[in-house]
């Protein structure tokens, strides 16, 4: 559990980087053999590209680093429940394990809208949620509170 906490803290650092760029504060790290092999944070607004979610960026980096599309011995730590696009990429990449912090009521596909991971795909991702949920949730709330204040 201590290792999981450490890696989620690293994902939260990525979320802070996203927030510093005016992006929704979502961060991700991918771990293989207890080593971070990829990092990502939201860049959708900065890049004007729909694919630039924290998970998609980190998955791309991990695949390049491993010279493989298969991430079957990897764990993804992300600060927010994945959307359908990111969850699909995790299933397709054969990620072993996903750990995320907090639910995403508008687009999350593990607990919030549906459970994409429970469908009978050719690969099953082991999913855990709620790790450092309060920290991630508060970071998101503060970000959106700040946005609303700027508009007033």
C-alpha positions as CSV (number, residue, x, y, z in Angstrom):
1,X,0.0,0.0,0.0
2,X,2.9,2.4,0.7
3,X,4.1,2.1,-2.9
4,X,0.6,2.8,-4.2
5,X,0.4,5.9,-2.0
6,X,3.8,7.1,-3.3
7,X,2.9,6.6,-7.0
8,X,-0.5,8.3,-6.5
9,X,1.3,11.3,-4.9
10,X,3.4,11.4,-8.1
11,X,0.2,11.4,-10.2
12,X,-1.1,14.3,-8.0
13,X,2.1,16.2,-8.8
14,X,1.2,15.8,-12.5
15,X,-2.3,17.1,-11.8
16,X,-0.7,20.2,-10.2
17,X,1.3,20.7,-13.4
18,X,-1.9,20.6,-15.4
19,X,-3.6,23.1,-13.1
20,X,-0.6,25.5,-13.4
21,X,-1.2,25.5,-17.2
22,X,-4.9,26.2,-16.8
23,X,-5.8,22.6,-17.5
24,X,-8.3,20.5,-15.5
25,X,-6.0,19.0,-12.8
26,X,-5.7,15.4,-13.8
27,X,-2.4,13.5,-13.5
28,X,-1.2,10.1,-14.4
29,X,1.9,7.9,-13.9
30,X,2.5,4.4,-15.3
31,X,4.6,2.0,-13.3
32,X,6.4,-1.2,-14.3
33,X,8.6,-3.2,-11.9
34,X,8.1,-0.5,-9.2
35,X,9.5,2.2,-11.5
36,X,7.7,5.1,-13.1
37,X,8.1,4.7,-16.9
38,X,5.7,7.4,-18.0
39,X,4.0,10.5,-16.8
40,X,1.2,12.6,-18.2
41,X,-1.2,15.4,-17.3
42,X,-4.2,16.9,-19.0
43,X,-3.2,19.0,-22.1
44,X,-6.4,19.2,-24.0
45,X,-6.9,23.0,-23.7
46,X,-3.2,23.7,-24.4
47,X,-3.0,21.4,-27.4
48,X,-6.5,21.9,-28.6
49,X,-6.6,18.1,-29.1
50,X,-9.3,15.8,-27.7
51,X,-6.8,12.9,-27.1
52,X,-4.6,14.8,-24.8
53,X,-5.9,13.3,-21.5
54,X,-3.4,12.5,-18.8
55,X,-3.8,8.8,-19.4
56,X,-3.5,8.9,-23.2
57,X,-0.3,10.9,-23.0
58,X,1.2,8.6,-20.4
59,X,0.1,5.5,-22.3
60,X,1.7,6.9,-25.5
61,X,5.0,7.5,-23.6
62,X,5.0,4.1,-22.0
63,X,4.4,2.3,-25.3
64,X,7.3,4.2,-26.9
65,X,9.6,3.5,-23.9
66,X,8.8,-0.2,-23.9
67,X,8.7,-0.4,-27.7
68,X,5.4,-2.3,-27.4
69,X,1.7,-1.6,-27.4
70,X,1.3,-4.1,-24.7
71,X,1.4,-2.7,-21.1
72,X,0.5,-6.0,-19.5
73,X,2.8,-5.7,-16.5
74,X,2.0,-2.1,-15.8
75,X,-0.1,-0.2,-13.3
76,X,-1.7,3.1,-14.1
77,X,-2.2,5.6,-11.3
78,X,-4.6,8.4,-12.2
79,X,-6.2,11.1,-10.1
80,X,-9.7,10.9,-11.7
81,X,-11.9,8.0,-12.9
82,X,-11.2,7.4,-16.6
83,X,-13.5,8.3,-19.4
84,X,-14.5,5.8,-22.1
85,X,-11.6,6.7,-24.4
86,X,-9.0,6.3,-21.7
87,X,-10.5,3.1,-20.3
88,X,-10.7,1.6,-23.8
89,X,-7.1,2.4,-24.4
90,X,-6.2,0.7,-21.1
91,X,-8.1,-2.4,-22.1
92,X,-6.6,-2.4,-25.5
93,X,-3.1,-2.0,-24.1
94,X,-3.7,-4.9,-21.7
95,X,-2.9,-2.8,-18.6
96,X,-2.6,-5.1,-15.6
97,X,-4.0,-2.7,-13.0
98,X,-5.6,0.7,-12.7
99,X,-5.8,2.8,-9.5
100,X,-7.6,6.1,-9.5
101,X,-8.4,8.6,-6.8
102,X,-11.9,10.1,-7.3
103,X,-15.0,9.6,-9.3
104,X,-15.9,11.6,-12.4
105,X,-19.7,11.8,-12.3
106,X,-20.0,13.3,-15.8
107,X,-17.9,10.8,-17.8
108,X,-16.4,8.2,-15.5
109,X,-16.7,4.6,-16.8
110,X,-15.9,2.5,-13.8
111,X,-18.4,3.6,-11.2
112,X,-20.1,6.8,-12.3
113,X,-21.8,6.3,-15.7
114,X,-21.2,2.6,-16.3
115,X,-18.6,0.0,-15.6
116,X,-16.7,-0.5,-18.9
117,X,-14.2,-2.7,-17.1
118,X,-16.8,-5.3,-16.2
119,X,-17.7,-6.0,-19.8
120,X,-16.4,-9.3,-21.4
121,X,-13.5,-7.9,-23.4
122,X,-10.5,-10.1,-24.2
123,X,-8.6,-8.5,-21.3
124,X,-9.5,-7.7,-17.8
125,X,-8.0,-4.7,-16.0
126,X,-7.9,-4.9,-12.2
127,X,-9.4,-1.6,-10.9
128,X,-9.1,0.0,-7.5
129,X,-10.5,3.4,-6.5
130,X,-10.5,5.9,-3.7
131,X,-6.7,6.2,-3.1
132,X,-6.1,9.8,-1.9
133,X,-9.6,10.7,-3.0
134,X,-9.9,13.7,-0.7
135,X,-6.7,15.3,-2.1
136,X,-7.7,14.8,-5.7
137,X,-11.3,15.8,-5.2
138,X,-10.2,19.0,-3.4
139,X,-7.8,19.9,-6.1
140,X,-10.5,19.6,-8.7
141,X,-13.0,21.6,-6.6
142,X,-10.5,24.4,-6.1
143,X,-9.7,24.5,-9.8
144,X,-13.4,24.8,-10.8
145,X,-14.1,27.3,-8.0
146,X,-11.2,29.4,-9.3
147,X,-12.6,29.3,-12.8
148,X,-16.0,30.4,-11.7
149,X,-14.5,33.3,-9.7
150,X,-12.6,34.4,-12.8
151,X,-15.8,34.6,-14.8
152,X,-17.6,36.7,-12.1
